[in-house]
Amino acid sequence: MNTAQYISQVDRWSAHNYHPLPVVLERGEGPWVWDVEGHRLLDMLSAYSAVNQGHRHPRIIAALERQAARLTLTSRAFHNDQMGVFLEQLCSVTGFDRALPMNTGAEAVETAIKAARKWGYEVRGVPAGQAEIIVCEHNFHGRTTTIVGFSSDPRARGGFGPFAPGFASVPYGDSGALEAAITPNTVGFLVEPIQGEAGVVVPPPGYLARCMEICRDHGILLINDEIQTGLGRTGRLFCGDWDGGRGDIMIVGKALGGGVFPVSGILSGSEVMDVFRPGDHGSTFGGNPLAAAVGRAALDVIVEEDLPARSEQLGGWFRDTLRAAGSPFVEEVRGRGLMVGVVIKRESGPARPFCEALFEQGILAKETHEQVIRFSPPLVIERSDLEWAVEQIADVLNNPALARGAAA
């Protein structure tokens, strides 16, 4: 089948809950992918940072194949020989006492919410049913009904209520607003160290460090969502390492699965994790041996190949070069490491046509929040590939015909 036929098939049989670019991919290697027409394209999105190690990294694929040939799933009704060694490695790398494995990012966020609430009741003594978690405006933590209930995005919320109570929202980047919102029933503050889906929004310097101080002063938990920003993406192993630390509960996912399998979880100290007892929480697939083997290999690649350092070095050069391109249609280039947002001026139209033009130039990127082009290539990308990409991006961003078409 050709591209149009594959897309028609999806349109016929799938719910229309996405608006992807008109490309059908069939193969990937490193930072490159190939479509069904044989075109080679540079992946500058990395499945929203789930492919930090590149497509089909040989060490991760080898671990997947070895474990798939032995045992793939036991459920948590029985032990397996992979989960314990994986969680020990994860805790060793991150510095936390305990880990609780899940599958998807949204599952891990729900797990963190449950942990914080139960800790609030059992340790803090918050009255039953009154625990409150503070979140930030323009957050994105997933798509479950609980999570979209505390979103400020009407597209995420519309038509899915009624929503769970127990959340208060404050402006992102405003530590004073956080402190003012804390009540005797507050148990935690859930925050992204960079808001990715909101448009790669970087908070003011010192923001996370001050939030951590406030949380400790008031005896509440800082819940750090590193699903998209973690595991090397921003030029540190975790984005919180730039400012403020890793939090009291850290949520991980995406790149933990090495781009081949869903692996997520939360990490915390024993005081928090000990609130869970048999029957309180679980997942049939969480901690399965295949996921654990993949997670171990994914961590090995990130640490042993020093992908955070590559991200910092290449990301700084990439942002500086994009700024130097001097596009009259760009309002701002922002980000950390290889997590970069290019903000298109509103008078130049939305970002989508620019992404479509980049696709025609051999680059896959995606718009977010109408005005922002998000660039997050695999961290294994070579400098020469990124140099080629910058040339194509600069051509697109400086194309006045495209901008006029977008504005129309």
Secondary structure as UniProt FT lines:
FT   HELIX           3..13
FT   STRAND          25..30
FT   STRAND          32..35
FT   TURN            36..37
FT   STRAND          40..43
FT   HELIX           46..49
FT   TURN            50..53
FT   HELIX           58..68
FT   TURN            69..70
FT   TURN            76..77
FT   TURN            81..82
FT   HELIX           83..94
FT   STRAND          98..102
FT   HELIX           105..119
FT   HELIX           120..124
FT   TURN            128..129
FT   STRAND          132..136
FT   TURN            137..138
FT   HELIX           145..149
FT   HELIX           154..157
FT   TURN            158..159
FT   STRAND          167..170
FT   TURN            172..173
FT   HELIX           175..181
FT   TURN            184..185
FT   STRAND          186..191
FT   TURN            196..199
FT   TURN            205..206
FT   HELIX           207..218
FT   STRAND          221..225
FT   TURN            227..234
FT   HELIX           239..242
FT   TURN            243..244
FT   STRAND          249..252
FT   HELIX           254..257
FT   TURN            258..260
FT   STRAND          264..268
FT   HELIX           270..273
FT   TURN            274..275
FT   TURN            278..279
FT   TURN            286..287
FT   HELIX           289..304
FT   TURN            305..306
FT   HELIX           307..324
FT   TURN            328..329
FT   STRAND          330..336
FT   TURN            337..338
FT   STRAND          339..344
FT   HELIX           346..348
FT   HELIX           352..360
FT   TURN            361..362
FT   STRAND          363..364
FT   STRAND          366..368
FT   TURN            369..371
FT   STRAND          372..375
FT   TURN            379..380
FT   HELIX           383..397
FT   HELIX           400..407
//
